[in-house]
Amino acid sequence: MEDPTTHRLTDDTAFIEVIDTTNGNGNGNANANENAARDRNMAGQYGYWKWYGIDNDNDSGNGNENDNNNDKKNEDYKNETTTAVAAAPLLTRYQPQQCRTEVDLESDRCQVAMSREQFAPYQFITTDDNNNINNNMSINNSESRIQSHLAKLKREEQPNSTTPPMLLCFIGLSHAREMSREVNLWLNKWNADANNANADADADTQQQSIVVKSINIDAQFPRLVNPKSIQTKGCNATVIAAGQWSAGRKPAGGRYRGLPPTTFDDYQTEMKEMILKLNDHFDDDDDDDEDRSSHKHKIYLRSIHYNALGDVKTTCPPEDWRSPPVIDTYNEIIKNLSSSMNISFIDTNFIVGPLWDISEDFCHYRLDKVASAEALYMLERLLLPPPLEPS
């Protein structure tokens, strides 16, 4: 792989394409059908990352409420961080070789390349579909939509307090575990808000207000995804993303130590066999299933996360093959199979991609702004009707 210190846009013909996010109805069709309006999984439709530095210039300049909100956000950033002083090149973050010991990590050579300060001025903004035409945005629209839907579910299930929560299952390994935790952080926050609003209720009543929860199910490789486990756990919506172990370095002491990365052809074959196995199992199960409630046994494939350029990924040859070109090819395979085999695909790369190198350990999006934004989007895709089908 090319030396990461040269990952810069230097060619005379290089460019960055900027997507216009100010007008979600760019095709001018005010009567777009409901499914098209709901399919907000593309940049500029659901949301985008915005830089909040000191000088934001308030583009519209019309003195409306959103301008005042932007002023406050900029002022908050002035107070919270010293990094948001002015726009600066967003250089690729990477881990140089010999940057693991405490002594090395204190050196400028390691600290500059590994710093995450450059990401501080960025916030993910969700686009308000109702106000796109007026260029109005709010960071809380997705959260409000989901909370309203959860409140509706609570009202509908109130007469039957024994109804189990809707279960969201995330299949993979550590990345699935982190996503499940982030999803539960949102759900727990909203449940706490609801309980605070109903502080006089007893503990049992408050516990019954939980209508959705999330778990993870381990599967290092696509071939290890087990439909029976999904059914046994009682998953209502299952999100599968098995690709990190396929391309990554295997633990030295584990059962898969020394196993080479999965080639693109083999990965496509393994994914196809996994989808066929899932379809066969749940198609048979559905024949006798009269309780096909919302998202019952709904299966989704999710895009594989990028990994930042840790030192094991930039050796020659790489010790770990999870570099962006490899992940991009895995994701293209998943996307093509989801389309040809009629299985839903959730692409979160418009959230992950712009800040792909933010992960503190050069692998996991964990308790950071990318993880939080991705989990919120995942909840909207999984919970809000109508279910989105692959395009």
C-alpha positions, 0 to 999 in steps of 0.5 A: 500500500502507498505510504499513508503520509502521501494520502493528499489531494495533490494532482492537478486534476483532483477534486472533491465533489460537494453534494448540494444538501440545501434542497432535498426536492432537487428534482422539483417533483413536489408529489414524489411518492411516500417511499421515495420521501422515506428513503433518506439513506443518501447524503443530502436526503437524511443528513450530512456532516457540517463544519461548525467553526468560529466563522460560519458566515450564516449563509442565508443571512436572513436572521431566521431562527436557524441562524440564531441556532447556528450562532449558538452552536458556533459560540458553544464550539468556541467555548468547548474546544480550541481546535475550531479556530479556522478551517484547516486541511482535513488530513488522513489520520493514521498510526505511524509504525512504532507508535504503541509504547507510552514513550513513542505515543508522547512524541510529536511524530505519533501525536500529530498523525494520530490526533483526532482534534481535526474532527471536533468542529464537525456535527451530523445534521439531519435534514428536515424533509418538511422544510427542505424547500426553505433550506431549514435543518435541525439536528433533532428531527430524526430523534423526534420522529423515532420518539413519536413512533415509540410513544405510539407503540407504547400507546398501542401496547398499553392494554397488554402489558405482557407484550415483549419488546420489539427486538433488534439484533445486530450480527457480526462481532465487535462492530455489531456489539458496538452498534448494539450498545450505541442503539441501546444508549439512544433507547435508554436515553428516551426511556429515561426521559419517559420515566422522568416524565412519569416519575410517580409510576412504580418500577414495574410500570416503568419497565413495561414502557420499554417497547424496543431493545437491542442485542448482538449475536456473534458471527465472525464470518458470513458462513457462521450466521445462523438462522436458528439463532435469529429465530431462537432469540426472537429477533424482529429486525436483524442487521447483518454485517460480517466482513471485518474478520474476513479481511482482518488480521486474526488473533494470534491465539485464536482458532482462526490464527493464520487464516488468510483474508477472504478473496473477493470471489470467495466473499461473494460466494460466502455471502450468497450462500448465507443469503440463500440459507436465510431465505430458505429458513424464513420462507419455510417458517413463514408458511405457518406464521400467522403473526407476521407483525411489523418487521417480523423476521425482517433481515437487513444487510449493512455496509461494512465499516471502514477501518482507519489506517492503523500500523498493521494495515500500512505494512508491506505486505499488510498484516491486516487487509481492511483498507478502504479499497478492500472494504469498498469492494466487499460493500459493492458485493453486498450491495449487488447481492442485496439487489439481485437476491431481494434482501434489504440493504442499509448503507451507512457509509454516507455517515461513516465515510466522511469521518472514516478515520475517527476511530480511537483504536483505528478500528471501532466506532465506539462512543464517538459522534460517528457511532451515535449518528449511525445508531440513530439512523439505524433506528430510523430505518428499522423502526419507522414504517413503511419498511424500506426495501432495497432499491 
